């Protein structure tokens, strides 16, 4: 217990402690005792009663000390002034009875009793006073001699009770006021604490908002290659990032709150889209141009579409614009966000690529057509037949022309897969005949290379939905690869079976194998395994990427397993026709 | 109809290919009435000779084979000329474009002159049978 708590406990509390209330009585009483000893005209007329009184006060003071220490006795603290009254009664009896000078001491415990809440204690004070004053008569030390004695026993208690009543009422009012003040103070404290809390929360929220704002701003500012434009539901611009400034040649200050987003579009495009959408109604009904831009997003479906932006200087650029809806906390649409990417270059690249494909197609295949055609005419010339040696040379020229033609075909196919012009002519088909044809056409090559070609194709292979020409190309690639990479004396095994809902083709060789760390690059364009380049196996690295593209277009899978020096297995899984 | 050979006009901007096609045409026993190097020349030749068959390269300077085909189909006097297109293009879209324009079939480059002659012979035989 700290000193402060100790002091508070005994003295400085709103409701005085029993010891504090007892202190005036004890002090005044012992002053009276000392006076009686010291002043010659004062005498102890009855030592027994006087000592009883002294012990009474000592006991009352001791109790007050105990009660102060242990507040659980607070309820019975009123026993102390009662003991005081009895002790004063005895002391008065011991110092002259009715003639004692110390009757006035009674007022001190009476006041204690009087300040106790509830008016009934006024009665207790009156009775206590009466008992203290009438003690000599009650105990029979002196008879009631005159009416004065009776009057003293009744009148004085009434006066004291009246005083007690006044004190009681005043202290009650005091208590009420104190309670009211305390309630007000508590209320004020509560409000103050509330206000402080609120202020703190407000400050935290503000800091969070500022941080979020800074983050959003820095993200928007970091996007310099895309334009990010925000608008309200009418299309009025309220967000304009540096990308938009760069792309459209207008500063944020000139755009925000002044321009509508559809002003940066080609009107004909907007009208055409509006027609497509059948002039969409809705929040933007007054503005069909803007409606055409946001209709899909307004219905909750973010949209990415190609548009033409018109810069501030009137020039145009092709963009791909993603439109999304902005919503408030109740998920109501409050505006839109337009994120645009400049696709001018991408479109140009795509156009050049298509042009390149066309050029290759024409410029490479046309001379090859001539070479192969005229070689055939020479071979077929019955009037001037060629010698065996000449026929052999012609065969070499034809073989190489065909090789060149295949390479051109592979390049074209690769370019088509990269663009959107690659499609399958899918029909319900059997894979087995396609695979058999591939094995058959690879026969002469395998024989020439001294590689055994085994085939295991059961009769009950399921139908699939596929493009026979493309699948044939894929099978040709895998089988010719297997033969190419297998040393003389090795074996290539082509097998096929139904596995669950798939048709599985496997092409296994006993060839040079592919290092494990190169397997994941195997299907990349122009990639060649180190084992292939070391062994000087001819090729450009397109076959497997084409095969993979064909299998993928059939919703199938192409996997590979390989071990250097042991061999390689390619597995094609195609979904069975349901 | 007479027993006279069917008359053919060939158009291709590559003279070597043109010669190759012409050889195949003759080997099939057809009568080559003109071989030209542009689409415009092809249209003139077709209007002049009104042949039975036109073999046109798709990709030529000036009018393309497809445009010449479309022009034939829209001209009542020339609309019964059978058109075969020659193309180095391999896409399905390109093939469909030719059929849509009104061509009867496609010959893809590179082609074997022997096979082309055989096909033309078959076509002639089929039309004789039809008569």
Interface residues (C-beta under 8 A of the other chain):
Chain A: X358 X361 X362 X365 X366 X368 X369 X370 X372 X373 X374 X376 X377 X380 X405 X409 X412 X416 X421 X423 X425
Chain B: X14 X16 X17 X20 X23 X59 X88 X89 X90 X91 X92 X93 X109 X110 X111 X112 X113 X114
